[in-house]
Amino acid sequence: MEISNSELAIHKKNLEVLGYTQLRGLWGDAELTPIRERLAEVVAEMEGTEYPEFSNLRADENIVFNLQNKDKLFIDLLEDPAIEKLLMAFIND
C-alpha cells in the first residue's frame, strides 16, 4: 500500500491530535491474524497490571505500553514501507 502525501498529512495529524492513526487496507487477514492473536496473549499476560496515575483514568481500556518490546512480531511491523514513511514524516517534523 502506498501512502499519498495528502493521506500522509492526515495520518500525521491523527498521530499529533489523537495519539494514533489507522492505516486501513494495509494488511489482509493472513498478516493480521497472528498479530491479533499475539496481541490478545500480551493483553492476557498483563491482566491485573496497575499503572500508577494512569490505570484509574482509563480503567475500561486494554492498554499495552511498549508493545514493540513484547515480541519481535511488533517490531517487524515497523519495516512496512507505508509505516516507515509515516513514522519518518512524524519523527522528522
trRosetta pair geometry for C-beta under 8 A, 3 or more apart (Angstrom, degrees):
i j d omega theta_ij theta_ji phi_ij phi_ji
1 23 7.2 143 98 168 149 111
1 25 6.1 132 -102 113 142 90
1 26 5.0 -105 27 -119 148 59
1 82 5.0 1 84 -60 93 148
2 81 7.9 -26 -102 110 60 122
2 82 7.0 -156 -116 -89 19 97
3 7 4.9 -131 -165 92 80 121
3 8 5.1 104 139 -67 117 84
3 11 7.1 -42 -155 6 140 145
3 23 7.6 -64 -83 -130 119 114
3 82 5.1 115 -26 -144 109 90
3 85 5.6 -179 47 90 123 138
3 86 6.5 56 28 -60 174 93
4 7 4.6 93 53 10 79 102
4 8 6.8 -134 97 -9 41 88
5 8 5.3 -49 -144 33 33 119
5 9 6.6 38 154 -23 63 100
6 9 5.7 -48 -153 30 33 113
6 10 6.8 33 149 -17 62 103
7 10 5.6 -54 -153 35 37 112
7 11 6.3 32 153 -15 69 106
8 11 5.9 -57 -146 40 30 108
8 12 6.1 33 155 -22 65 109
8 85 6.7 -84 -109 137 122 108
8 86 6.4 -157 -135 -101 81 70
8 89 5.6 118 178 -23 117 174
9 12 5.7 -53 -144 36 28 114
9 13 6.4 30 155 -19 62 106
10 13 5.8 -56 -151 36 29 110
10 14 6.4 33 151 -21 64 105
10 21 7.8 130 122 -142 74 131
11 14 5.5 -49 -149 33 34 115
11 15 6.6 36 152 -20 64 102
11 21 4.3 103 -151 168 76 163
11 23 7.0 25 -113 -78 138 86
11 86 5.4 -61 120 -130 139 121
12 15 5.8 -53 -154 33 32 112
12 16 6.5 29 150 -17 64 107
12 21 7.9 -11 -40 -50 18 155
12 86 7.1 -162 -69 -156 75 78
12 89 5.6 -86 -85 119 127 119
12 90 5.6 -171 -127 -83 87 82
12 93 7.2 129 -166 -56 128 144
13 16 5.6 -56 -148 38 34 112
13 17 6.0 12 162 -3 70 113
14 17 6.3 -66 -135 48 25 96
14 18 5.1 -25 -174 30 68 119
14 20 6.8 -52 146 97 102 41
14 21 3.7 106 94 -94 133 97
14 22 7.8 -96 159 12 162 63
15 18 7.1 -50 -92 58 13 79
15 19 6.8 28 -161 -143 46 14
15 20 6.8 36 -107 -102 59 6
15 21 5.3 -52 -53 -23 78 112
15 86 7.8 141 -37 169 142 107
15 90 5.6 -32 93 -116 160 137
18 21 7.1 123 65 -70 123 60
21 86 7.4 -140 67 -168 141 144
23 26 4.2 42 122 -42 110 132
23 82 6.0 132 -162 133 150 131
23 83 7.1 -117 -4 -78 163 78
23 86 7.4 -118 -71 -36 130 156
26 80 6.9 61 175 163 121 154
26 82 5.8 -140 -129 70 113 151
26 83 7.7 71 -162 -48 151 92
27 31 3.8 -101 -171 81 122 135
27 32 5.3 144 109 -51 117 89
27 35 8.0 71 97 8 159 145
27 80 8.0 -85 -59 -109 106 151
28 31 5.8 95 56 17 61 96
28 32 6.9 -133 110 0 28 101
29 32 5.6 -66 -132 48 31 105
29 33 5.7 44 170 -40 71 101
30 33 6.6 -37 -140 13 19 112
31 34 7.6 -72 -175 36 31 94
31 35 7.0 19 145 -9 66 119
32 35 5.4 -68 -152 44 42 114
32 36 5.7 41 156 -22 79 108
33 36 5.9 -56 -143 37 27 109
33 37 6.2 26 159 -18 63 109
34 37 5.6 -53 -142 38 33 114
34 38 6.2 31 160 -17 67 106
34 73 6.8 -129 131 -145 107 142
35 38 6.1 -58 -147 39 27 105
35 39 6.2 28 154 -20 63 110
35 73 6.4 -176 -103 153 69 121
35 74 7.7 112 -139 -87 93 67
35 77 7.3 78 -116 -76 133 124
36 39 5.7 -56 -145 38 29 113
36 40 6.4 33 155 -21 64 104
37 40 5.8 -53 -152 33 30 112
37 41 6.7 31 149 -19 62 104
38 41 5.4 -52 -153 34 37 115
38 42 6.4 39 150 -21 68 103
38 70 7.9 144 154 121 105 113
38 71 5.5 -89 175 47 137 169
38 73 5.5 89 50 67 172 156
38 74 7.7 -145 111 -46 134 91
39 42 5.6 -51 -147 34 34 112
39 43 6.4 35 153 -18 66 104
39 64 7.5 -138 -152 -2 83 155
39 67 7.9 -1 -116 -146 93 121
40 43 5.7 -52 -146 37 31 111
40 44 6.3 33 153 -20 64 107
41 44 5.7 -56 -149 37 30 112
41 45 6.3 33 152 -22 65 106
42 45 5.6 -53 -149 34 31 114
42 46 6.5 18 155 -11 64 111
42 64 5.7 38 131 -119 123 148
42 67 7.3 81 144 -134 165 80
42 70 4.9 35 -121 176 134 150
42 71 7.1 -114 -68 -13 123 116
43 46 5.9 -67 -150 43 30 105
43 47 7.3 63 146 -58 60 76
43 62 4.8 18 -141 -176 124 136
43 64 6.4 -94 -83 -60 71 116
44 47 5.7 -13 -164 -28 40 113
46 49 4.5 -53 -175 5 80 133
46 62 7.9 121 80 -160 120 90
46 64 6.4 173 1 -107 163 85
50 55 4.9 -63 -151 -26 67 164
51 54 4.0 -29 109 60 116 115
51 55 4.7 144 48 -44 72 90
51 63 7.9 -59 7 82 149 118
51 65 7.3 119 -98 -23 143 136
52 55 7.4 -9 -69 9 15 102
53 56 7.7 -65 -154 32 16 102
53 57 7.7 12 154 -17 50 117
54 57 5.8 -64 -159 31 40 113
54 58 6.9 -24 168 28 75 100
54 63 7.8 -100 150 75 122 148
55 58 7.3 -93 -150 59 25 68
55 59 6.3 59 161 -95 68 71
56 59 6.1 0 -139 -57 30 105
58 61 4.4 -33 162 32 106 120
58 63 6.3 54 104 -22 137 134
64 67 4.9 80 110 -83 115 90
64 70 6.8 -23 173 -38 131 151
66 69 4.3 -8 153 23 108 120
66 70 7.1 133 112 -34 77 85
67 70 5.5 -49 -160 13 44 120
67 74 5.1 -143 140 -167 91 158
68 74 5.0 -145 -108 114 45 113
68 75 5.1 86 -161 -79 91 74
68 78 7.4 25 -117 -32 124 128
70 74 6.2 53 57 9 91 143
71 74 5.4 98 69 -1 80 96
71 75 7.9 -149 104 1 48 85
72 75 5.3 -54 -153 37 49 113
72 76 6.1 55 149 -27 74 102
73 76 5.8 -54 -153 30 28 115
73 77 7.4 42 147 -31 58 94
74 77 5.7 -34 -163 9 41 118
75 78 6.0 -46 -175 17 47 114
76 79 5.7 -43 -167 18 52 116
77 80 6.2 -27 -176 -5 51 112
77 83 6.3 48 149 11 77 176
78 83 5.8 -126 -135 119 38 129
78 84 6.6 89 167 -78 64 76
78 87 6.8 10 -149 -15 93 162
79 83 7.7 38 54 66 21 117
79 84 6.7 11 -152 -54 24 119
80 83 4.3 70 69 15 100 108
80 84 6.5 -174 82 -12 47 87
81 84 5.6 -56 -140 39 29 113
81 85 6.2 33 159 -23 64 105
82 85 5.8 -53 -151 33 28 112
82 86 6.6 26 152 -16 62 107
83 86 5.6 -55 -149 38 34 111
83 87 6.1 30 155 -16 68 109
84 87 5.9 -57 -142 41 29 108
84 88 6.1 29 159 -20 65 108
85 88 6.0 -56 -144 37 26 109
85 89 6.5 25 156 -18 61 107
86 89 5.9 -58 -151 36 28 109
86 90 6.3 23 154 -15 65 111
87 90 5.6 -59 -145 41 32 110
87 91 5.8 26 160 -15 70 111
88 91 5.9 -54 -134 42 28 106
88 92 5.7 18 167 -12 64 117
89 92 6.2 -61 -135 44 21 103
89 93 6.7 41 157 -47 57 98
90 93 6.1 -42 -160 0 28 117
